[in-house]
Amino acid sequence: MRTSLHAGPAVQSDLELDLTAEMCPMTYVRTRLALDKLAPGRVLAVRLRGEEPARNVPRTAAEQGHEVLAVETAADGVTRVAIRRGR
C-alpha cells in the first residue's frame, strides 16, 4: 500500500535518516535530534518500519511545529516521511 500527502514526484530532502531498525519512542527522539540540526525550511526524510512509528513520527513532528510534506508506505512496509523544519 502506498499513501501520499502530495502529488507528483518524491519530495527532495536535505538530510535522510534511516530508522527502520528503531522502535518508538526512539524513532521520534532521533527524528527530533536530526531536525534540530537542520536550518528552518530544510527537509528531513525519515525511513521507518511499522505502524506505530509511521503514525507517531508525522503526528509528533506536526505537533512540534514542523510541516509534514509527505508520508509514503512502500510494498515492503517501509514508510518514508518528509518533514520541513519549522522555526
C-alpha positions as CSV (number, residue, x, y, z in Angstrom):
1,M,0.0,0.0,0.0
2,R,1.3,3.5,-0.9
3,T,-0.2,6.6,0.7
4,S,0.9,10.1,-0.1
5,L,0.1,13.6,1.2
6,H,1.4,15.1,-2.0
7,A,1.1,14.7,-5.8
8,G,3.9,14.4,-8.2
9,P,7.5,13.2,-7.7
10,A,9.0,12.4,-4.4
11,V,9.9,15.3,-2.1
12,Q,13.6,16.2,-2.3
13,S,15.3,16.2,1.1
14,D,18.3,17.9,2.6
15,L,19.0,15.0,5.0
16,E,18.0,11.3,5.0
17,L,17.6,9.3,8.2
18,D,17.1,5.5,8.2
19,L,15.3,4.4,11.4
20,T,13.9,1.1,10.1
21,A,15.7,-0.7,12.9
22,E,14.5,1.6,15.7
23,M,11.3,1.4,17.7
24,C,9.1,4.0,19.4
25,P,9.8,6.3,21.2
26,M,13.4,6.3,19.8
27,T,12.1,6.9,16.3
28,Y,10.9,10.4,17.2
29,V,13.8,11.1,19.5
30,R,16.2,10.5,16.7
31,T,14.0,12.4,14.2
32,R,13.9,15.4,16.6
33,L,17.6,15.4,17.0
34,A,18.1,15.4,13.2
35,L,15.5,18.2,12.8
36,D,17.3,20.3,15.4
37,K,20.5,20.1,13.3
38,L,18.7,21.5,10.2
39,A,18.1,25.1,9.4
40,P,14.4,26.2,9.3
41,G,12.9,25.4,6.0
42,R,15.1,22.4,5.3
43,V,13.6,19.0,4.7
44,L,14.4,15.8,6.5
45,A,13.4,12.4,5.1
46,V,12.9,9.6,7.6
47,R,12.6,5.9,6.8
48,L,10.5,4.0,9.3
49,R,9.2,0.4,9.7
50,G,6.0,-0.4,11.5
51,E,2.6,1.1,12.0
52,E,3.3,2.8,15.3
53,P,6.4,4.9,14.1
54,A,4.6,5.6,10.8
55,R,1.7,7.1,12.8
56,N,3.6,8.8,15.6
57,V,6.5,10.4,13.9
58,P,4.4,12.6,11.5
59,R,1.9,13.4,14.2
60,T,4.5,14.5,16.7
61,A,6.5,16.4,14.1
62,A,3.4,18.4,13.3
63,E,2.6,19.0,17.0
64,Q,6.2,20.4,17.3
65,G,5.5,23.0,14.6
66,H,7.1,21.2,11.6
67,E,5.4,20.6,8.3
68,V,4.8,17.0,7.2
69,L,5.2,17.2,3.4
70,A,4.7,13.5,2.5
71,V,4.0,10.1,4.0
72,E,4.6,7.2,1.6
73,T,4.5,3.5,2.6
74,A,6.1,1.1,0.1
75,A,5.1,-2.5,-0.5
76,D,8.0,-3.7,1.7
77,G,6.4,-1.9,4.7
78,V,8.9,0.9,4.9
79,T,7.4,4.3,5.3
80,R,9.2,7.5,4.1
81,V,8.2,10.7,5.9
82,A,9.3,14.0,4.5
83,I,9.3,16.8,7.1
84,R,10.1,20.5,6.6
85,R,11.7,22.0,9.7
86,G,9.7,24.8,11.3
87,R,11.2,27.6,13.3
